[in-house]
Amino acid sequence: MRKMRSCEMMKILLLLLSFMMLLSMTAMAISDSVDTSALMAFKNRIIDTSNKLRNWQGNDPCGDTWNGVTCGSPNSSTNVSHVSELQLFSYNLGGQLAPELGNLSQLSILNLMFNNINGTIPSSIGNLQNLSLLLLNGNQLTGSIPSELGQLTNLNRLQLDENQLSGPLPLSLGNITQLQHFHMSNNSINGSIPPQLGRLQNLLHLLLDNNDMEGPLPEEIANISTITIVQLDNNPKIASMIPQRWVQIPSLIKLSLKNCSLYGPIPELGALTNLSYVDLSLNKLIGGLPSNLSSNLVTVNFADNYLTGSIPDSYGSQLQQLQALQLANNFLNGTIPASLGSGQSFSNNSNTLLVDLQNNNLTGLDTELLFDATRSTNINVWLAGNQELCSILATTVSLKVCTSYDGITVLQNNTASSNSQTPNSTCHSCSLPSMPVVDVASQVCRCAQPIPVVIRLKSPGFSFFDRFTQNLISLLEGALNISASQVQIQSSDWDAAGERLTLNLLLFPPNSTFNLIEVSNLYNVFSTFILSLGSNWSLSVVGPYDLLSFNTVAVVQTTSKGLSTGSIVGIVVSAVAFVAILAAFATFIILLRHRKKQRRLRAGTLPPGVKIAGVKGFTYEELAKASKGFSPENEIGQGGYGKVYRGTLEDDTIVGIKRALKESMQGAHQFYTEIELLSRLHHRNLVQLIGYCNDKGEQMLVYEFMVNGNLRDHLIPTEEMDFAKRIHIALGTARGILYLHTEANPPIFHRDIKANNILLDRNYNAKVADFGLSKSAPEPNVDDATPEHVSTTVKGTPGYMDPQYFMTNKFTDKSDVYSFGIVLLELITGMMPISRGKYILREVKEALEANKISSIIDPCMGTSYPPDGLDRLLKLALSCCSQECEERPQMIDLTQELQDIWRLTAASYPMLHKMDSDISSHNFGTMGQNSQTSGPYSVLDVEAKDGTGKFSSISDPHVWPR
């Protein structure tokens, strides 16, 4: 009996455990399919030489924890998780960035620092409205900076430095009003600094050094009340005076304008009360030295200019914190003021001090003061090149101050030492990877495994690190929530130019090792720059930093202390038993429903609430048979969604089968919702949906077969297509779009009108296709008012996209009109919307203004046009493409205009007379081939007669939409 009860109890426990596991599995979130597709597109274009993305397998990046991918909490209603961070810092990645990155709608951090990625920055990144950190520095990116980045209004940090970017700075960057860090150093960016950057009211750092910028320096930068660093060194084409307003910014800590071809006098700097570092060297500045300086200055560099006059007496009392006073290679004269050597910096026996006055015309100094000031090895005074002064010193005092100095020695000798002291009596050797560390308070030595971290200060506000070592330790202590004894600075190394400082740090755990959570938290603080977000760091002379390395090998704690495993299990079982019993029945029901749902989906039946009329559900086997196993010989097209195959169903109906790529697949609900939408659209100028398949992990749509493919395939130099056929196609397309906007229930915005999505049957009747991006138009609100737009993430095809939608994320019916206008221009010119840097709309407008309309008309259209037909079509196309949506026609108006042009065309072609495009079944393949004239006049005839190159009906080109 007791044995039976034990067995029963064991069964109950196993059952409870099984239910708990099943409940956990049921509650697991799923990854958003669009995000998964975007990540796979990224991987496909990236070269992963170190195999760091080896676990990017399957279709669940959130659940499978792909390397470098972090996801947010799942949506409470859909249980779908979105990718929130993509951190692939220093992964040794090559290749190029995929435009699909712009589909990661919830992404807040894109960190691809210090890889070998080349190519251009995709403009689609401008779609990432939630992005706060865009970190692409330290790669090999080329091309210009996309203006679309100006849409990232939540961006805090923009780091594009250390690439090969060129072109001007987009004016739109002035729209990123939350931006605090603007890092563009070490590129080939040209043009002037946009005054629009003065709108960045939260900006802390403006780093544009080592580029090809031009002047003038915009006064508007002074509008930024928060700015602490302006660094524009080594832009020799700037050639500007220093704006007077720039020296009135009290928040400024560092002003570095070295080698910018600056001219004019140095303004007074006394209003810069927080200024710690000023470098105006290697310019063409004239006049005297500014007499009023901030008492916080540690570096003053006015070397290599054309400055005259004497060194102000006030420098001795003002520069109490001085590290470097560099006035070499000017035309300064007079006596070095005695007060200069009386400052606090000269009395310190440990911190480095440099005074470089070489190659001037100085004539005297207080030699006794000089002798006292230079007794310490940490003080470096250089006077070579002042002939009169050095000839005096040679006879009065034995000093090497007149030895020539090149500026390198002091830097090389200036390194930081460790802040931890090791008591001789208590420390001992440790077995690697542990190292000895001393607690400052107790002075007790212990062994611990540190995390090596390498950071690089990008724009420090000092010349020598020795005085600021403890300052950095204090900042790290507060930001990392650790004690000062847990931080050691192993070394500090300046780069060859003395502009950036690399620091090798050791972070020690409070005990012997860090655990996984502690390591993760520390890495997060460094990699997401939480470290420098506090006001103490932001307002310090340390400045911004790069994370170069964060080595976590062999530091994760693997043992645990406290309760035994048995005790923990007992407590957990007791605690969850009651909850498990209550959850068991609910879990069982959920599982049954889930299984039934999966059976329905696999069998092609519909989820609850989805109603599809007149559309058939196909199995995978049926469509595989129809397409001969999706053979390459049956492939008739390919797009971003997947491939299209010709298929023959069992009843001999020929169809087009659109098969999704694995990475492009939607969730089942979204897939059926799209089918439900398409099943309600019935119009002779819309492609008919015949069926669908959501079977065996495949998603496919089955359409009527369009024998003549898409419009773009016919706009080629080897195919003649006369004006009448083009008008016929344009009118059919317009009628299809008009149906979507006004007659569909609810009305629909297509959002991807383009020549590739206009399909042609055997009689060249146009049918609009591909509704993958379509959105229902706004519905009336509670006040019975209908909004004019839908707000949505920018998606579409470059070249066809409405610029207002692109800038505002607001899509209206006029956005479809703009795209259709580009299609009309394609029909007129045969050109691609964008090809080899040429944009069709710009090319047409330039031809119009240059009186060369005939140069852009597609020669494959022939030379026969109805009177005024082409004139009216071109005018209509340009009105559709007006920059202001209010100036564009409604679809009903432009459809009517196309109808009139069609009737005009039909009147000129006897075979088309009285025929309406909507019901025409005539084969247009021979239209116009036997007709040499279209009536008494043609457009080309008019141009030849009046010699202007313009249409005769247009007397003023300024009436054309622009």
N, C-alpha and C positions, 0 to 999 in steps of 0.2 A: 504493500500500500504506500509506504513511504517512498519506495523507489518510483512508483507511478507518479506520485506527486512531484518528485524531483524532476522527472522527465517532463511533466506538464509545465512546471515552472520554467524549465529550460526552454521549452517550446514558446512559452509566452514571452520570455526575455528575448529570444531570437526574433520572434514576430515583431516585438516592439522595436528592436534594433533595426530590423528590415524596414519597418514603417518610417522610422526616423531618417534612415538613409534615403528612402524614396521621397520623403517630404523634402529633404535637402536638395535632391536632384530636381524635383518639380519646381522648387523655388529659384533654381539657378537662373540668372539672367542670360540673355542671348545678346550677341554682338549685332550692332546695326549693320545691315547688309551693304549699305552705301559706303560706310566707313571701311568695311572689310575689302570691298572692291577697290577703294582708293589706296589702301595700304598695299594690296597686291599689285596695282598699277605702279606704285612707287618702287616696290621691290623689283619688278620686271625691268625697270629702266636704270636701276642702281647696280653697280658692279661691287659685289661683296667679296673682296679678295680674302678677307680674314674669316669668312663664314660666320660672321656675327649674327646673321639673320637666319641661322639654320633651323630655328624652331618656328619660323613663320610658315606654318603648315595648316591646312584645313581652312575653316571659315569662321573661327571663333577667337579672334585676337584677345578679347577681354577675358573669356573663360579659360583659354589656354596660356594666358600670360606671355604673350610674345615679347621677346627682348626689346627693351626700350619703349614699349607701349604701355601707357597708363589709361585706364578707363574711369569714367565717372560712375556715380550710383545709377542703378537702373531706373527707368521711368516707372512710377508706381502703377500706371494703368497698362502699359504695354510690356513691361519687364525687359525692355531693350536698353542696353548700355551703349554709350557713345565713347569714342576715343577722345580723351581730354588732353593727353600729353604725348608727344613723340620726341623722345630724348635719345638721340643716337650720337652723342658727343664723342668725338675721337674714336670712331668705329672703323677707320681706314676704308671708308666707302668711296667708290668712284662713280662714274656714270653721270647721269643727268637727272634733274628733278622732274617728276611727272606732273602735268597739269591737274591730274585728279586729286592732288593734295588739297585743292580748293574745295573739295566735297566733304572734308572733315569738319562738319558744321559746328561741332562743339569743342574744337581744338582750342586750348588756351596757351599751350607752349609748343613751339616748333624749334627744337634744338638740334642743329646739325653742324655744330662748330667743329672746326679742325678735322675735316675730312679732305678728300681730293675730288669733290664734286665739281663738275664743269658745266658748260652750257649756260643758258639764261635763267633768270628767275621767272617762273611762270606768273603771268598776270592774274591767274585764278587765285593766287594766295590772297589777293585783295578781297575774296569772298569770306574769309575767316573772321567773321565779326566778333567772335569771342576771344580772339588771339590777344594775349598780353605780352608774350615774349616771342620775338622773331629773331633767332640767333643763327645766322648763316655765315658768320665770320670765319676766317681761316680756311677758305676753300679756293677754288679756281674759277669762280663764276665770272662770266663775261656778259657783254651787252649792257644795255641801259637799265636803270631802275624803273620798274613798271609804275606808271602813274596810279594804277589801281591800289597800290599800297596806301594811298591816301584815304582809302575807305576803312582802314583798320583803326577806327576811332577809339577802341579800348586798349590800344597798344601802349605798353609802358616802356619797353626796351626794344630798340631797333639796332641790331648789330650786323652790319654788312662789311665791316672792315677786313682788311687783308684778303682781298679778292682782286679781280682784274676788271672791275666794272668801269664803264665809260659813259659818255653822254652827260647831259645836265641833270641837276636835281629836279625832280618833278615839283611843280608849284603846289600840287595837291598834298604834299607832305605837311603843309601848314595846317591841314585839317585834323591831324592826329593830336587833338588837344590834351589827351591824357599822357602824352609821351614825356618821359623824364630823361631818357638816355638815347642820344642820337650819335651813333658811332659809325663813321664812314671812312676812317683813316686808311691810308695805304691802298688806294685804288688809282684809277685814272679818270676820275670824275672831272668834268670841265664845266664851263659856263660860270655865271655869277651865283652868289649865294642868294636864294630867293628871299625877298623881303617878307614873304608870307610866313617864313619861319618865326617871325616875331609874334605870331599868334599862339605859339606853343607855350601857354602860360604856366605849365608845370615843369618845363625843361630844366634839368640840372646840368647836363653835359652836352656840349656841342663840339664834337671831335671830327675835324675835316682835314687834318694834317696829311701831308704827303699825297696830294692829288694834283690836279691841273686847274684849280679854280682861278677865276678871273675877278677883277674888281668891278665896281667899287664895293667896299664893305657897307652893308645896309644898316642905316641908323636904327631900323625897326628891332634889331636884336636887343636893344636897350629896353624894349617893352616887356621883356621877360624878367619879372621881379624875382624869380627863384634861381636864376642861372648862377652856377658856381664855377664852371670851367668853360672857357672859350679857347680852343686849341686849333690853330690854322697853320702851323709851321710848314715850311717847304711847299708853298704855293707861289712861286716867283712871278706869276702873271697877275696877281691881285693888284699890285701897283695902285695903291690907294692911300689917302691920308687916314689917320686914325680918327674915327668919328668921335666928336666931342661928347656925344651922349653915352658912348661906351665907357667912358671914365667917370660916369655918374651912377654906376650900378653897385650899390652897397653890398649885395650878396656875393659878388665876384671874388673867388679865392685864387683863381689862376687865369692869367691872360698871357697866352703864348702865341706870338705872331712872328716867329723867327723866319727869315728868308722869304719874305712876302713882297719884296720891292716896295715897301712903304716909304713914303716921302713926307716932307713937311716937318714941323716941330713935334716933339713929344708933349702931349698935353699934361697939365698938372694932374697928379694921381691921388691927391689927398682925400678925395671923396670916396675912393675905394677902400673903405675902412677895414674890410676883412681880407684884403689882398695879401696873399702869402708868397706868390710867385709871379714875377713878370719877366718875360723874355721878348725883347724887341730887337735882338741882335741880327746881324747880316741883312740890314736894310739900307735905306738911303736917307735916314733921318738927319735933320739939321738942327741948328740952334743949340741952346744950352740944356743941361740936365734939369729935370723937374725938381723943384726945391722942397716940395711937400710930399712925403711918402707915408704909407701906413706903418704903424709900429709893429704890425704882425708880419712884415715882409721877412722872409728867410732867403729868398733868391732874387737878386736884381741883376739882370743881364741886358746891358745896352751896348755890348761890344760890336765892333765892325760896322760903324756908321760914320757920319760926318759931323759928329757933335763937337761943339767948341765951348769955350769958357772954362770956369774952374769947378771943382767939386764943392757943392754947397756945404757950409759948416754944419747945417742941420742934420746931415747924414749920421754924424756921430751919436747924436741923442736919439734920433728916430729909429735907427737900425739896431735895436737892442737884441733882436733874435737872429741876427745875420748868420747865414751859412756861406753864401757866395755873393760877392760884389764884383761883377765882371764888366769893366769899362774899357777893355783893351781895344787897340786899333781905332782910335778916334783922333781928335785934334785938341784934346783937353790941355789946359795950361794952368799955371799958378802953382801954389803950394798945397800939398795934401794937408787938409785940416787936422790939427792936433786932436780934435775931438773924435776923429774916426776910430782911433785905437782905444778909446776909453769905454766903448760899449761892453755890455755884459758878455757878448760872444768872445771878446778878446781875453776875458779873464777866466774863461773855462779851460781847464787843462786836459779835457778828454774829447770833446766834440770837434769834428773837423770844421775848419774855417778856411775859405779861399778868398783872397783879395787880389784880383788880376787887373793891374793898371798898365800893362805893357803897351809899348808903341804909341805913346802920346807925347806931349810937350811939357810934361810936369817939371817943375824947377826946384822944388824944395819940400822938406818935411821935418818934423821933430825927430831927430835921429835917436834921442834917448828913449822916446816913447816907442819908436819902431823897434829898438833893441829889446825893450821889455816885452813888447807884444809878440815877438817872434822867437822868444826863448823856447816855447813849447813846440814839440814836433807836430802837434795837431793844427797849428796855425801856419798857413801858407800865403806869403806875400810875394808878388812877382812884379818887378818894375823894369825889366829889360826893355830897351828901346826908347827910354827917356834919357837921352844922351847927357843933358846937363845935370840931371839929378843923379844919375849913376856915376858920373865923373866925380861928383862931390862925395858920394857914399864910399867910393873906392879909397879915398884918403882918410876917411873918418871912422869907419866901422867895418869889421870883417864879417860881412853877411853875404849870402848867396842870392839875395833878393834880385840881383840884376842878371841872374842866369835865365836863359830863355826857357819858357814853359809852353807845352803844346796842349795843355788841358786834359791829358789822359791820365797822368800819374796819380793825381789825387783821387780820381774816380776808382782806379784799379785797386788802390790801397784802402778804399772805404768799404768794408764789409761788416755785416752785423754778426755779432757773436751770440751764442745761445744765452737765453735769459735764465736758465736754471743753473744753480751752483751745486756742485757735488761735494758733500762733506767727505773728507779723506777717511774718517774713522768708521763711517757706517755704510758706504757704498761698496758694492761688489760686482763682479762680472755676471752677465746674464747670458743664457743660451738663446741664440737667435731662433726665431725672429723677435724675441723679447729684447728690450733695451732698458738700461737703468734710468729712472726718473726720480727726481727729488720733490717731495711736497714742500712748498715754500713755507707753510705755517709750521709744520712739525720738523722739518729738515730731516725727515726719514727717507731713506733710499729704498726703492722697490723695483721689481722687474715687471714690465708690462709690454704688450704688443701695440705699437703706435700705428696710426694710419698716415702714410706719407701723402702729403697734399702739396701740389705745386700751383701757385697762383702768380700772375704777372700784373703788376700795377701799370695801367695803361697811361695814366697822366698824373703822376704824383706831384704834389705841391711843394716839393723840397728837392735839394740837390744831393744831400747826403743822408743816408738812412739811420746813422748811428743815434741821432737825437730822437728819432721817431719810432725806435724799436718798441719801447714800452707802450707808446701810443697805439700801435697796431695790436699788441698783445691785449690791451684793454678792450679794444673794439671786438676782437675775436672772443674774448671772455664773455662779453655781454651778449653778442649775437648768437653764440653757440651754447650759452648757458653752461659753461664749464669754468673751472678755476684756472688762474694764470699758470699754475704749475703743470697743467695738462697741455700746454702749448710750448713748443720749442721751435725756434727759427734756426734751422741748420745752416743756411747760407743765403746770401743776397747778392745778385749779380746784375749789374746794369748792362744794357745792350751797347753796341759800339757807339751809337749816337748819344748815349746818356739820356735817353728819353723814357725808357721803360725799364722797370725793375722786376726781375724774377725772384720769387721767394720760395725756398724749399722749407716746408713746415712739417712738423710731426705733431699729431694729435694723440695724446695718451688717454686711455680709458681710466675711469676712477678706480677700477680694480685691476685684474690681470688682462682682460680682453673686453672688447665691445661685443654686445649681442647684435643680432641682425636688425632689430628695430632701431637701435642707436646708430648703427652704420647708415641705415636708410635715411634717418632724420638728418644726420650730418651731411650726407651727400645732397639731399634735397636743399638744404640751406645754402650750400655752395653753388649748386648747378642752377637753381632758380633765382639766385641773387637776393634771396631773403637776407643774406649776410649784410648787404649794404643798403637795405631799405630803411633802416632806422635813421633818425635825424642825426644821431651822433656820428655815424659813418658818413652820411651824405654831406654833412657840413664840416668834414675833417679834411686835412691835407692829403690823406691817403688816396682819395679819388677812386675811379672805377677800376675793376680788375677783370682779368680773364682767368677762367679755371683751365689749367693746362693738364692736370693729372690728379686723379683721386684713386689711390691704389688700396683696394680692400682685401687683398689676398691674405689668407690665414689670420684674419682678425676676428672672425665671427665666433662667439662663444657657443660651444656645443653641449655643455652640460647644464643641468638645472638643479636647483637646491630647493628644499622645503619638504612638502608632503611626498610620501612614497607614491609610486604609480598606482598601487592597489587602492590606497586611500582616495586618490583623486578619482579613479574610476567609480568607486563606491559612492562618493558624493555626487558625481555627475549622474549616475544611474538613478539614484534616489530622487535627485532634483527634477530629472526630465521624465520620470516614469509616468507621473500623473498627466503631464502635458502630452506625452506620447499616446496614452490611452485615448484622450479626448481627440487627438489629431488623427488617430488611426482610421476611424470611419470616414472622416472628411477626405483624408488622403486616398483611401480606397476608391471613393466616388470620383475624385479628381482624376485619378489614374484611368478609371474606366472611361470617363468622358474624353480624356486625352487620346486614349487608344482608338475610340470610335471616330474622333475627329481625324486622326492620322489615316484611318482606313478610308474615310470619305475623301480626304485630299488625295490619297494615292490612287483612288478609283476614279478621280476626276469629278466627284460630286462637289457641291458647293458648301462653303461655311454658312452658318446661320446668318440670316439677314441679307445675304448677297443674292440678287435676282438678275439672272442673265437670260434674255429671251432671244431665241433664234441663233444661238451660238453653241457649237458642239464641243464637248470635251473629248480629246483624243488621248490615247495611251502613247507611251514612248514607242512601243513596238510599231504602232500604226504609222507614226510619222517617220520612223527610221526606214520602214519599208517604202513609204512614199518617196523618200529622198535617196533611195539606194544606199542606205546606211550613212547618210550625210556625206556622200562621196564628194571629193573635190570637183568632179566634173559637173555636179549639180549646184555648186556654189555660184551664186549670181551677185553677191554683194557682201559688204562688211562695213560695220560702223563701230562706234564706241560700245554699244550694247552687246553686239555679237555678230554672228554671220547670218546671211539669208540664203536659203536653198530653194531651188525649184523642186516641187513635189507633185506627184500624181496620185490622187486618192483612189480608193477602190471603185468609185463610180466614174472614174476617168476625169474628174475635175482637176484642172491644173491650178496649183496654189503656190504662194510664196510662204516659206516657213522661216520665221525669225527666231533663231535659237540663241538664248542668252549665254554669255560667257559665265563661268562659275563665279568670278569676282563681281559680275554685274547683276547677279540675281537679287530680287527683292524678297522680303518676307512673304509668306503665303497670303496674308491678309491684304497687303499692298498690291500684290499681283492680281488677286481677284477683284480688288477695287478698280484697278485700271481696266480690266476686262469688262466690268460692269459699266464703266464710263464709255468704252468704245462700243459696246453693244447697243447703246442708246443713240448712236450717231448714224443717221441714214440720209445720205445725200449723194447724188450722182457725181459730185466732185470731191468726195471723201473716199478713201480706200476702205472697202468693206472688210470687216473682221468676220472670218468664217468660223474659227475655233481657237482652242487653246490646249495646252498640255502642262500639267504640273505633276509629273510622274517620274519616279526614280531619280530624284535630285535634279531634274531638268525643268526649265521654264521656257515655253515656246508659245508664240502667237502665229496663227495661220490666217493669212490674208488672201484676198483674190489676187490672181497673178496678173502683173502688169507687163505686157510683152515688150514694151519699148523702154523699160527701165526708168531712170530718173532724168529730169531736165538737164542736170549738169553734164550728163554723158553726151548730150547732143550739142552742147555749146562748145564745139571743138573746131579747129581750123580745117578739118577734113570733111565736114558735113555741111551741106547747104541746107538752110532752113529760112524760108522767106518770111517777109513781114506778116503776111496773113496768118501763117502757122503760129508765129510768136504771139500775135494778138489773141488768137484762139486759145492758146495755153494760158496767157495772162488772165483772160476773162474767166476761164474755168477755175483757175486758182482763186481768183477774187471771190467768186460765188461760193466756193467751199469755205473760205475764211468768213465770209458774211454769214453763212449759215451757223458757224460756230459762235459768232458774236451775238447773233440776234434770235436764232430759231432753236438752237439746242436747248434742252431743258435739264439742268440749268445751263446758261450760256458758258462758253469755254474760251479761255485765252490759250492759243497754241504754244507760244513761247519759243518755238524753234522753226519758224518759217525760213526755208532756204531752198535753193535749187535741188539739192540732193533729196529733199523731202517732198518734192512734187513729182509724182509718178505719172507715166503716160501709157494709155492703153494702145491697142493696135491702130486706132483712129486718131491718136494724139490728143484725146480728151484728157485733161489734167485732173489729177486726184491728189488731194493733200493727204500726207501719211505721217507716221511716226509721232504719236501723242505721248511719248515717254516723259516729256517735261510739262505737259499741259496742266493747267489749273482751272478750276471752276471760277467764273467771274464772281465778283462780290454780290452778295444777296442783300436785299433791303434789311435795314436794322429796325430796332423797335420803333423808331420815328418814321418808318416807311421811307427812309432816305437810303439811296443806294450809293455806297462809296465808289469812287471812280477807279480805284486801283486795288491790287492785292500786294501786300508786302511779302517779299520772298527773297531767299538767297539768290544772288545773281547766277543764272545759268543760261547757257545758250551757246551760239557759235560765233567766234570772233569775225568781225566784218559785217555781220547781220544784226548785231545787238544795238538796241536803242541806247544812245549815250545817256539820256536822262534816267532810264532804268538802271544803267550801269552805275551811275553816281548816287542814286537815291534808294535803290532796291524796291522801287514802286513800279509795278508792271500794270499798264493799262491797255485798252484795246488799240490805242495809238502806237504802242510798242510793236504789236504785230504789223501795223501799217508801215512802220519804219522798215522792218525786215522785208516786207513785200516790195517796198520801194527799191531796195537793193536788188531784189530779183528782177524787177523791171529794168534796172540799169544793166544787169547781166544780159537780158534779152536784147537790149539795144546795142551793147558793145561786145558781147561775147567774152568779156574779161571776167576773171575770178574776183571775188570781193576784195581779197588781199593776196597779192602775189609779188614776191621779190621786193618787198618794202613799198609797193604801190597800193594805194587804197582807191577803189573804184570811184567812190563819191568825189574824192579830191581830184582825181584825174579828169572826171567829167566836168567839174566846175572850172578847172584850169583851162581845159580845152574851150569851154564856152567863153571865158574871159579873154582868151587869146584869139577868138574868132576862128577856131579850128575844129568846129564840130565834126566835120567829115572825117577827121583823123581818128576819131574814137568809135565811129560806127562800125559794127561787125561786117567785114566784107562778105562773110558767108550769108548775109541777108540779101545779097544781090543789090541791084540798083533801081528796083521798081517799088515806089511807095505811093499810096493814095494821097491826094491833096491834103496837106496839113496833118496827115496821120502821124508821122514820126515826130513832127513838131509837138503835137499834143501829148504823145506818149512820153516824150522826154520831159516835158513840163510837168506832167502828172507824177512821174517818178521822182523828180527833185522836190516836188511839194510833199510827197510822202516822207522824204528824208530830211525834212526841215529839222533843225536842232531843237526848236521849241515845239512840243507836242500839240499845243493849241493851234499851230499853223498847219498841221497835217489834216488831210481830209478824213472824214468818217468812211468806213468800209462801204457803206451804201452809196456814198457820193462817188467814190473812185470806181466802184463797180459800174455805176451808171455812165461815167465818163468812158470806161473801157467798152461798154456796150455801144456807145455812140461811135467810138473809133472803129469798133468791129463792123457796124453798119456802114460806115464810110468806106471801110476796106471791102466789104461785100459788094458795094455798089461799083467798085472799080474792077472787081473780078466777076465776070458774068456767071461763072460756075458756082459762085457763092451767093448770088443774089437771092434775097428772101430767105436765106438759111440762117438759123440762129445757132450760135455755138453750143447752146445748152442741149439741143436735140440733134446736132449734126452727127452723122455717122460716116461722113465723107472722108476718104483717105487723102490727107493733105500732102502726101509724099511727092506729088507732081505739081502741086500748086505753084504757079508763078514761073515754072521752068520755060513755058512757051510764050509767056507774056512779057514783052520787052518794055512796055510802058504801063503805067498805072492810071493813065488819064492824061489830061493836057499838061500837067506839071508833075515834077517829082522834086523832092528836097534837093537832090544834087543839081537838078536843072536850075532851081532858084539860086543856089549858091554860085553856079557858073555865071548866071546872068547878072546878078548884082555885084559880084566880086567881093562881097564882105565876108563870106564864110559863115554868116549867121543865117538863121531862118528868117525869111522875109516878114513873117508875122510878129517877130520879136524886135521891136525897135530899141528897147533899152534893156541891156542885160541885168540891170539892177532890180528889175521886177521879178527876176527868177528867185525861187527860194534858195537860201544859203544855209 
